[in-house]
């Protein structure tokens, strides 16, 4: 595998919301080759807000302590312009969470601002063939906003993970029809 790895260029993979629990569960799978292949070296770009930087440094140290063969480098930052520079893949876990008493329109406004900025930076700094997966809810809206702000990146390179929405719809329809959801 070391010979095969030496011949493949590393993927630069950005994870937003990288200090969160979902990222913490996802990162070992990426570093073990379960996501992009067992022969693809990885350079991680971990992005999170300023107040999460200490926790993110801890995540970086844990990844380095694991000694993953595929992991070549870990970049930790709160600056999206650093995180998105030259990336091949972006997994957007981060989004503004809905707080107590917060109206949906306020949540959408906050997330629109975040994903507009990130879409523009992806357009400017990422590989023109970057693949973007949006997980942060509302994923479909956030994905659309980022996509609209990145006109030089093919629209088909953006995906929203909306499986929970699909499962809920399937379950609701099944309940109304009084049939099993599967």
Secondary structure, 3 states (H helix, E strand, C coil): CHHHHHHCCCEEEEEECCCCHHHHHHHHHHHCCCCCCCCCCEEEEEECCHHHHHHHHHHHHHHHHHCCCCEEEEEEECCHHHHCCCCCEEEECCCCCCCCCCCHHHHHHHHHHHHHHHHHHHHHHCCCCCEEEECCCCHHHHHHHHHHCCCCCCHHHEEECCHHHHHHHHHHHHHHHCCCCC
